């Protein structure tokens, strides 16, 4: 495991395997950290599955209380501050182009990576992507104001609950629609290949995942459900492997 520093930001990351770079974004929302990739959270261990073909890079999200990454709480640009970290980490490792696989919060973050660096993101896999349900617009705000925010404030005396509340308001309440980070028009015009593996729980709405798959011109979608029964998970992993191989530069 290693640390990368840029200004006041310190990112904890781990590398494994060799080959074309594959950035891995763990699930768990704002608690996203490396253990979400290597541990029991996802339906499969992405490093174990893809480290034989790819240079896998996992990291702790900035200011995730279970992780070791830290930096300012950028209240006016919550999503972009995380995207800054991911692009800076790729720069640090010398990867001009890369593919990305993300769970949960990885969905909105992948869309933002594609928006910010369309020439660098070769392809994206969005597994169980987060999205906004019209009937539950405050779901993410409510969950994080009760869980993530108090944990962060306890760990970081320089951050107040008022600052955390403003950060979450900008992140999840200012534009609480669709996939949070991009518009439907952006997805409709997006040429980057994406593979979407839908889920269907409150934080990972099936309808939003399928809408983005239908809108994106170069989207593929997995079978559903793919996590249950567990015998289906290897089939989903094979589809991800085939998708990545198909879009990996020669």
Phi, psi and omega in degrees: 000148186222169175235144177234133181240137174219108185063234181267006180261135178231118185247127177268127183218167180220139177243148176205150176080185180212159182123202181294141185295135176231108177280132182245126179248116182288155172282188180103010178063222182286358171265009183305124179208171188306324182297339176288344176264318186266345186262217189263357186291308184283166177294342178209157179274105188295324179293319179294323183284325190242357180293344179283343182238345189226154171276096186277135179231115175248157184206161172271130176299142178307129176066025170282118185305325179283348185260189183239010176272144182214161179170181180297153172269100185275091190299324184277349183213063184299311181292316183294330178296322177290320178295322174307313183298317183293317179292322179294324178294319177296321175299313182301322182274355177082025182259106178287316179239150182201163170252163184219138176234123182224145176256146168058248179300342175301333178300298177302324181291325177293317177301321180290323175299317180295321179294317184282325187222063184298333181277350182258325182276109185285321180195156181226141175244118182252103182258127181052050189293142174292151177197169185259121176271129179304326183274356182220052186299329185263012184305310185289321177299310183298315181298319185281330179289336178270327187253290185299312188299307179300323179295318181294315182297322178296324183278331185237096181299341181280353180248133181258163176297327178297318178294317179297321180295319179294320178300312181292325178298315179294322185288316191239351183244337185291320178221070191276063185224151168058245183250015175075318191260337180223164179268168174298323179297321178297313181297321181298329183259359185287125181264352180292131177294133176228145172244126183246128176247097187292157170235182175207068171234169184309319183277344182234073187292129179301317185299319181290318178300315182289325177297316180293324177294323180288328183282319186289125187294335181244039181263146168239159180224147181278173169294162179215134356286150181246347180268334180229139350297161187300339179295344180277341184301314178300329177294318177296319179297320178297322179294318177299315181300315180296319179297313181297317179298322183294332186248000178290129178300147180297000000 
